[in-house]
Amino acid sequence: MPADLLDFEEPIAPLLKEIDALEGQPRTPECQQALEGLSRRVEAARGEIYAKLTPWQRVMVARHNNRPTVLDYVARLFTEFTEISGDRRFADDHAIVAGFALYKGTPVMIVGHHKGGGGDTKQKVYRNFGYAKPEGYRKSLRAMKLAEKFRRPVIAFIDTPAAYPGVESEERGISEAIAYNLREMAALDAPIVVVVHGEGGSGGALGIAIGDRVLMHEFAIYSVIPPEGCAAILWRDANRKVEAAEALKLTAPDLLGFEVIDEIVPEPVGGAHTDHDRAAALLDGPLSRTLEEVSAMDGAVRLEARYRKFRAMGSVGIAEP
């Protein structure tokens, strides 16, 4: 089975092997016709598989090595990106990217987690696998304060397993950094659109995810804790991660139903990792429309709506006796 295929995609492995074999042959009309036929069969098979993914399988897709990163989306949807580095207090955290850019000619501020692209281990280590430290959250807030000052909308890309749990994070105040971001983002006088495009893990995700609208990719996940951690705490058995993924209700359809997110962004057949260009094109429409909607709102009205949106999350109605 090809290395980038997930376990549940095994049925399409023989078809992909046939495609690889044909691509090594002279491109005759017969060969081209066979390739097109096999490609259609792969897409149809992927469509059937992805139409009925379990929550745990969605977790696997959200964590795929080839999942587009924030910089993959920046390269395809934005121009004139100028990165901002450092929190002006300790260091620069490469697990979070921040910078000015143009989106369809409109100046915006981008912040986002970065796990490191593809199968490049050095890149993943450089980005700390997307685990941001306190200085990352402080850098992102510094960038958002600049956006507020220069009246630019903020677009936040979420893709992290969690905040970095190491000793140095505790020493430098990870809890305070995230909590401070939550408070400041709630009152930030700038339009904020959040895009959960990979893993939305715990407070590590929420630390840059307070916004006026929350978009979530079709096969992304968003949860208070990873399934493995949930299983280890509840059942003292991380192997019950599949059961935990079901219980956590971490999929986009679940969260849309709970009104935690506002819209599901469709992905290419087989997930965003199969076609980065198509994934960016599918995000472009919802992002453009949403950004236009929140930018058109009066500032005071937008802030009040943002506050009420997040205050309403988790409320449980009490049935009448």
C-alpha positions, 0 to 999 in steps of 0.5 A: 500500500502506498505510504501516504494512504491511510489504513481505511483507503486500502481498497484503492491501493491496487488501482493506484499501483496500476496508475503508477505502472501505466505512468511509466509507459509511453503515453499512447492514446490507449495508455491515456484512456486507461489512465483516465478510466483508472483515475475515475475509478479511484475518485469514485472509490474515494468518494464512497469511502469518505462519505461514511468515515467514522470519527476516528477515521476523520481524526486520521485524515485531519492528521495526514502528513500531506494536509495543507498548512497555513503557508500552503493556503497563504501561497494559493489565496494571498499575495504580498505576505510579510511575516512577523517574527517574535513576541518582543518578550522572549523568542520567536515560536515557529509553530505559529505563523503571523504576518500581513498579506493581501486577500483579493486586494484587501489588507489582512492579518494572518495568524496560524499554527504550522505543523511542518509540511509533508513528510519533512521531519526537519521541518516538523521539528523546526515547527515543533509539530505545531505545538505552540509555546507561550511566545507563540501566543504572545506573537499572535496577539502582537500581530492581532493588535497591529491588525486592530491598530491598522484596521485590518481583518484577522484570519486565523488558521487552526491546526495544532494537536495542543499547546506545547506541554513541556516544562519550559511552557509552564515556566513561561506561563502557557496558561496565562498566555492562552487565557490572556489571548482569549480575553483580548481577542474577545474585545479586539476591535477588528473582524476575525474569521477563524478557519479550522483546517486540520486539528483543533486541539484543546486550548492550544487551538482556542488560543487564537480561535476567538472570532466572529465566524468559525469555518471548519473543513469537512474532515478537520476535527475540533475538540477539548482533548485528543482522543488518546488523552481522553481515553487515557483519562477516562478509561486509563487505556489510550487504546480506546481512542476510537471509542473516545473519538466517537464520544467527543463529538469532534467532527464538523457535522457534530460541531455545526449541530452544536453551533460551535462552528458556523459553516463547513468548508467542503474538501476535495474527494479524498480529503484536502491532502489529495489536492492542495490547489482544489482545497484552497479553491474550495475555501476561497468562496466561503472565506471571501463571503464570510470576511465580507459579512463580518467586515460590513458589521458595525464594530460595537455590534460585531463585538457584542455578537462575538461575546454572545456567540462564545458565551452561549457555547456549552449552555445546557437547557433544563427541561420543564418538569 
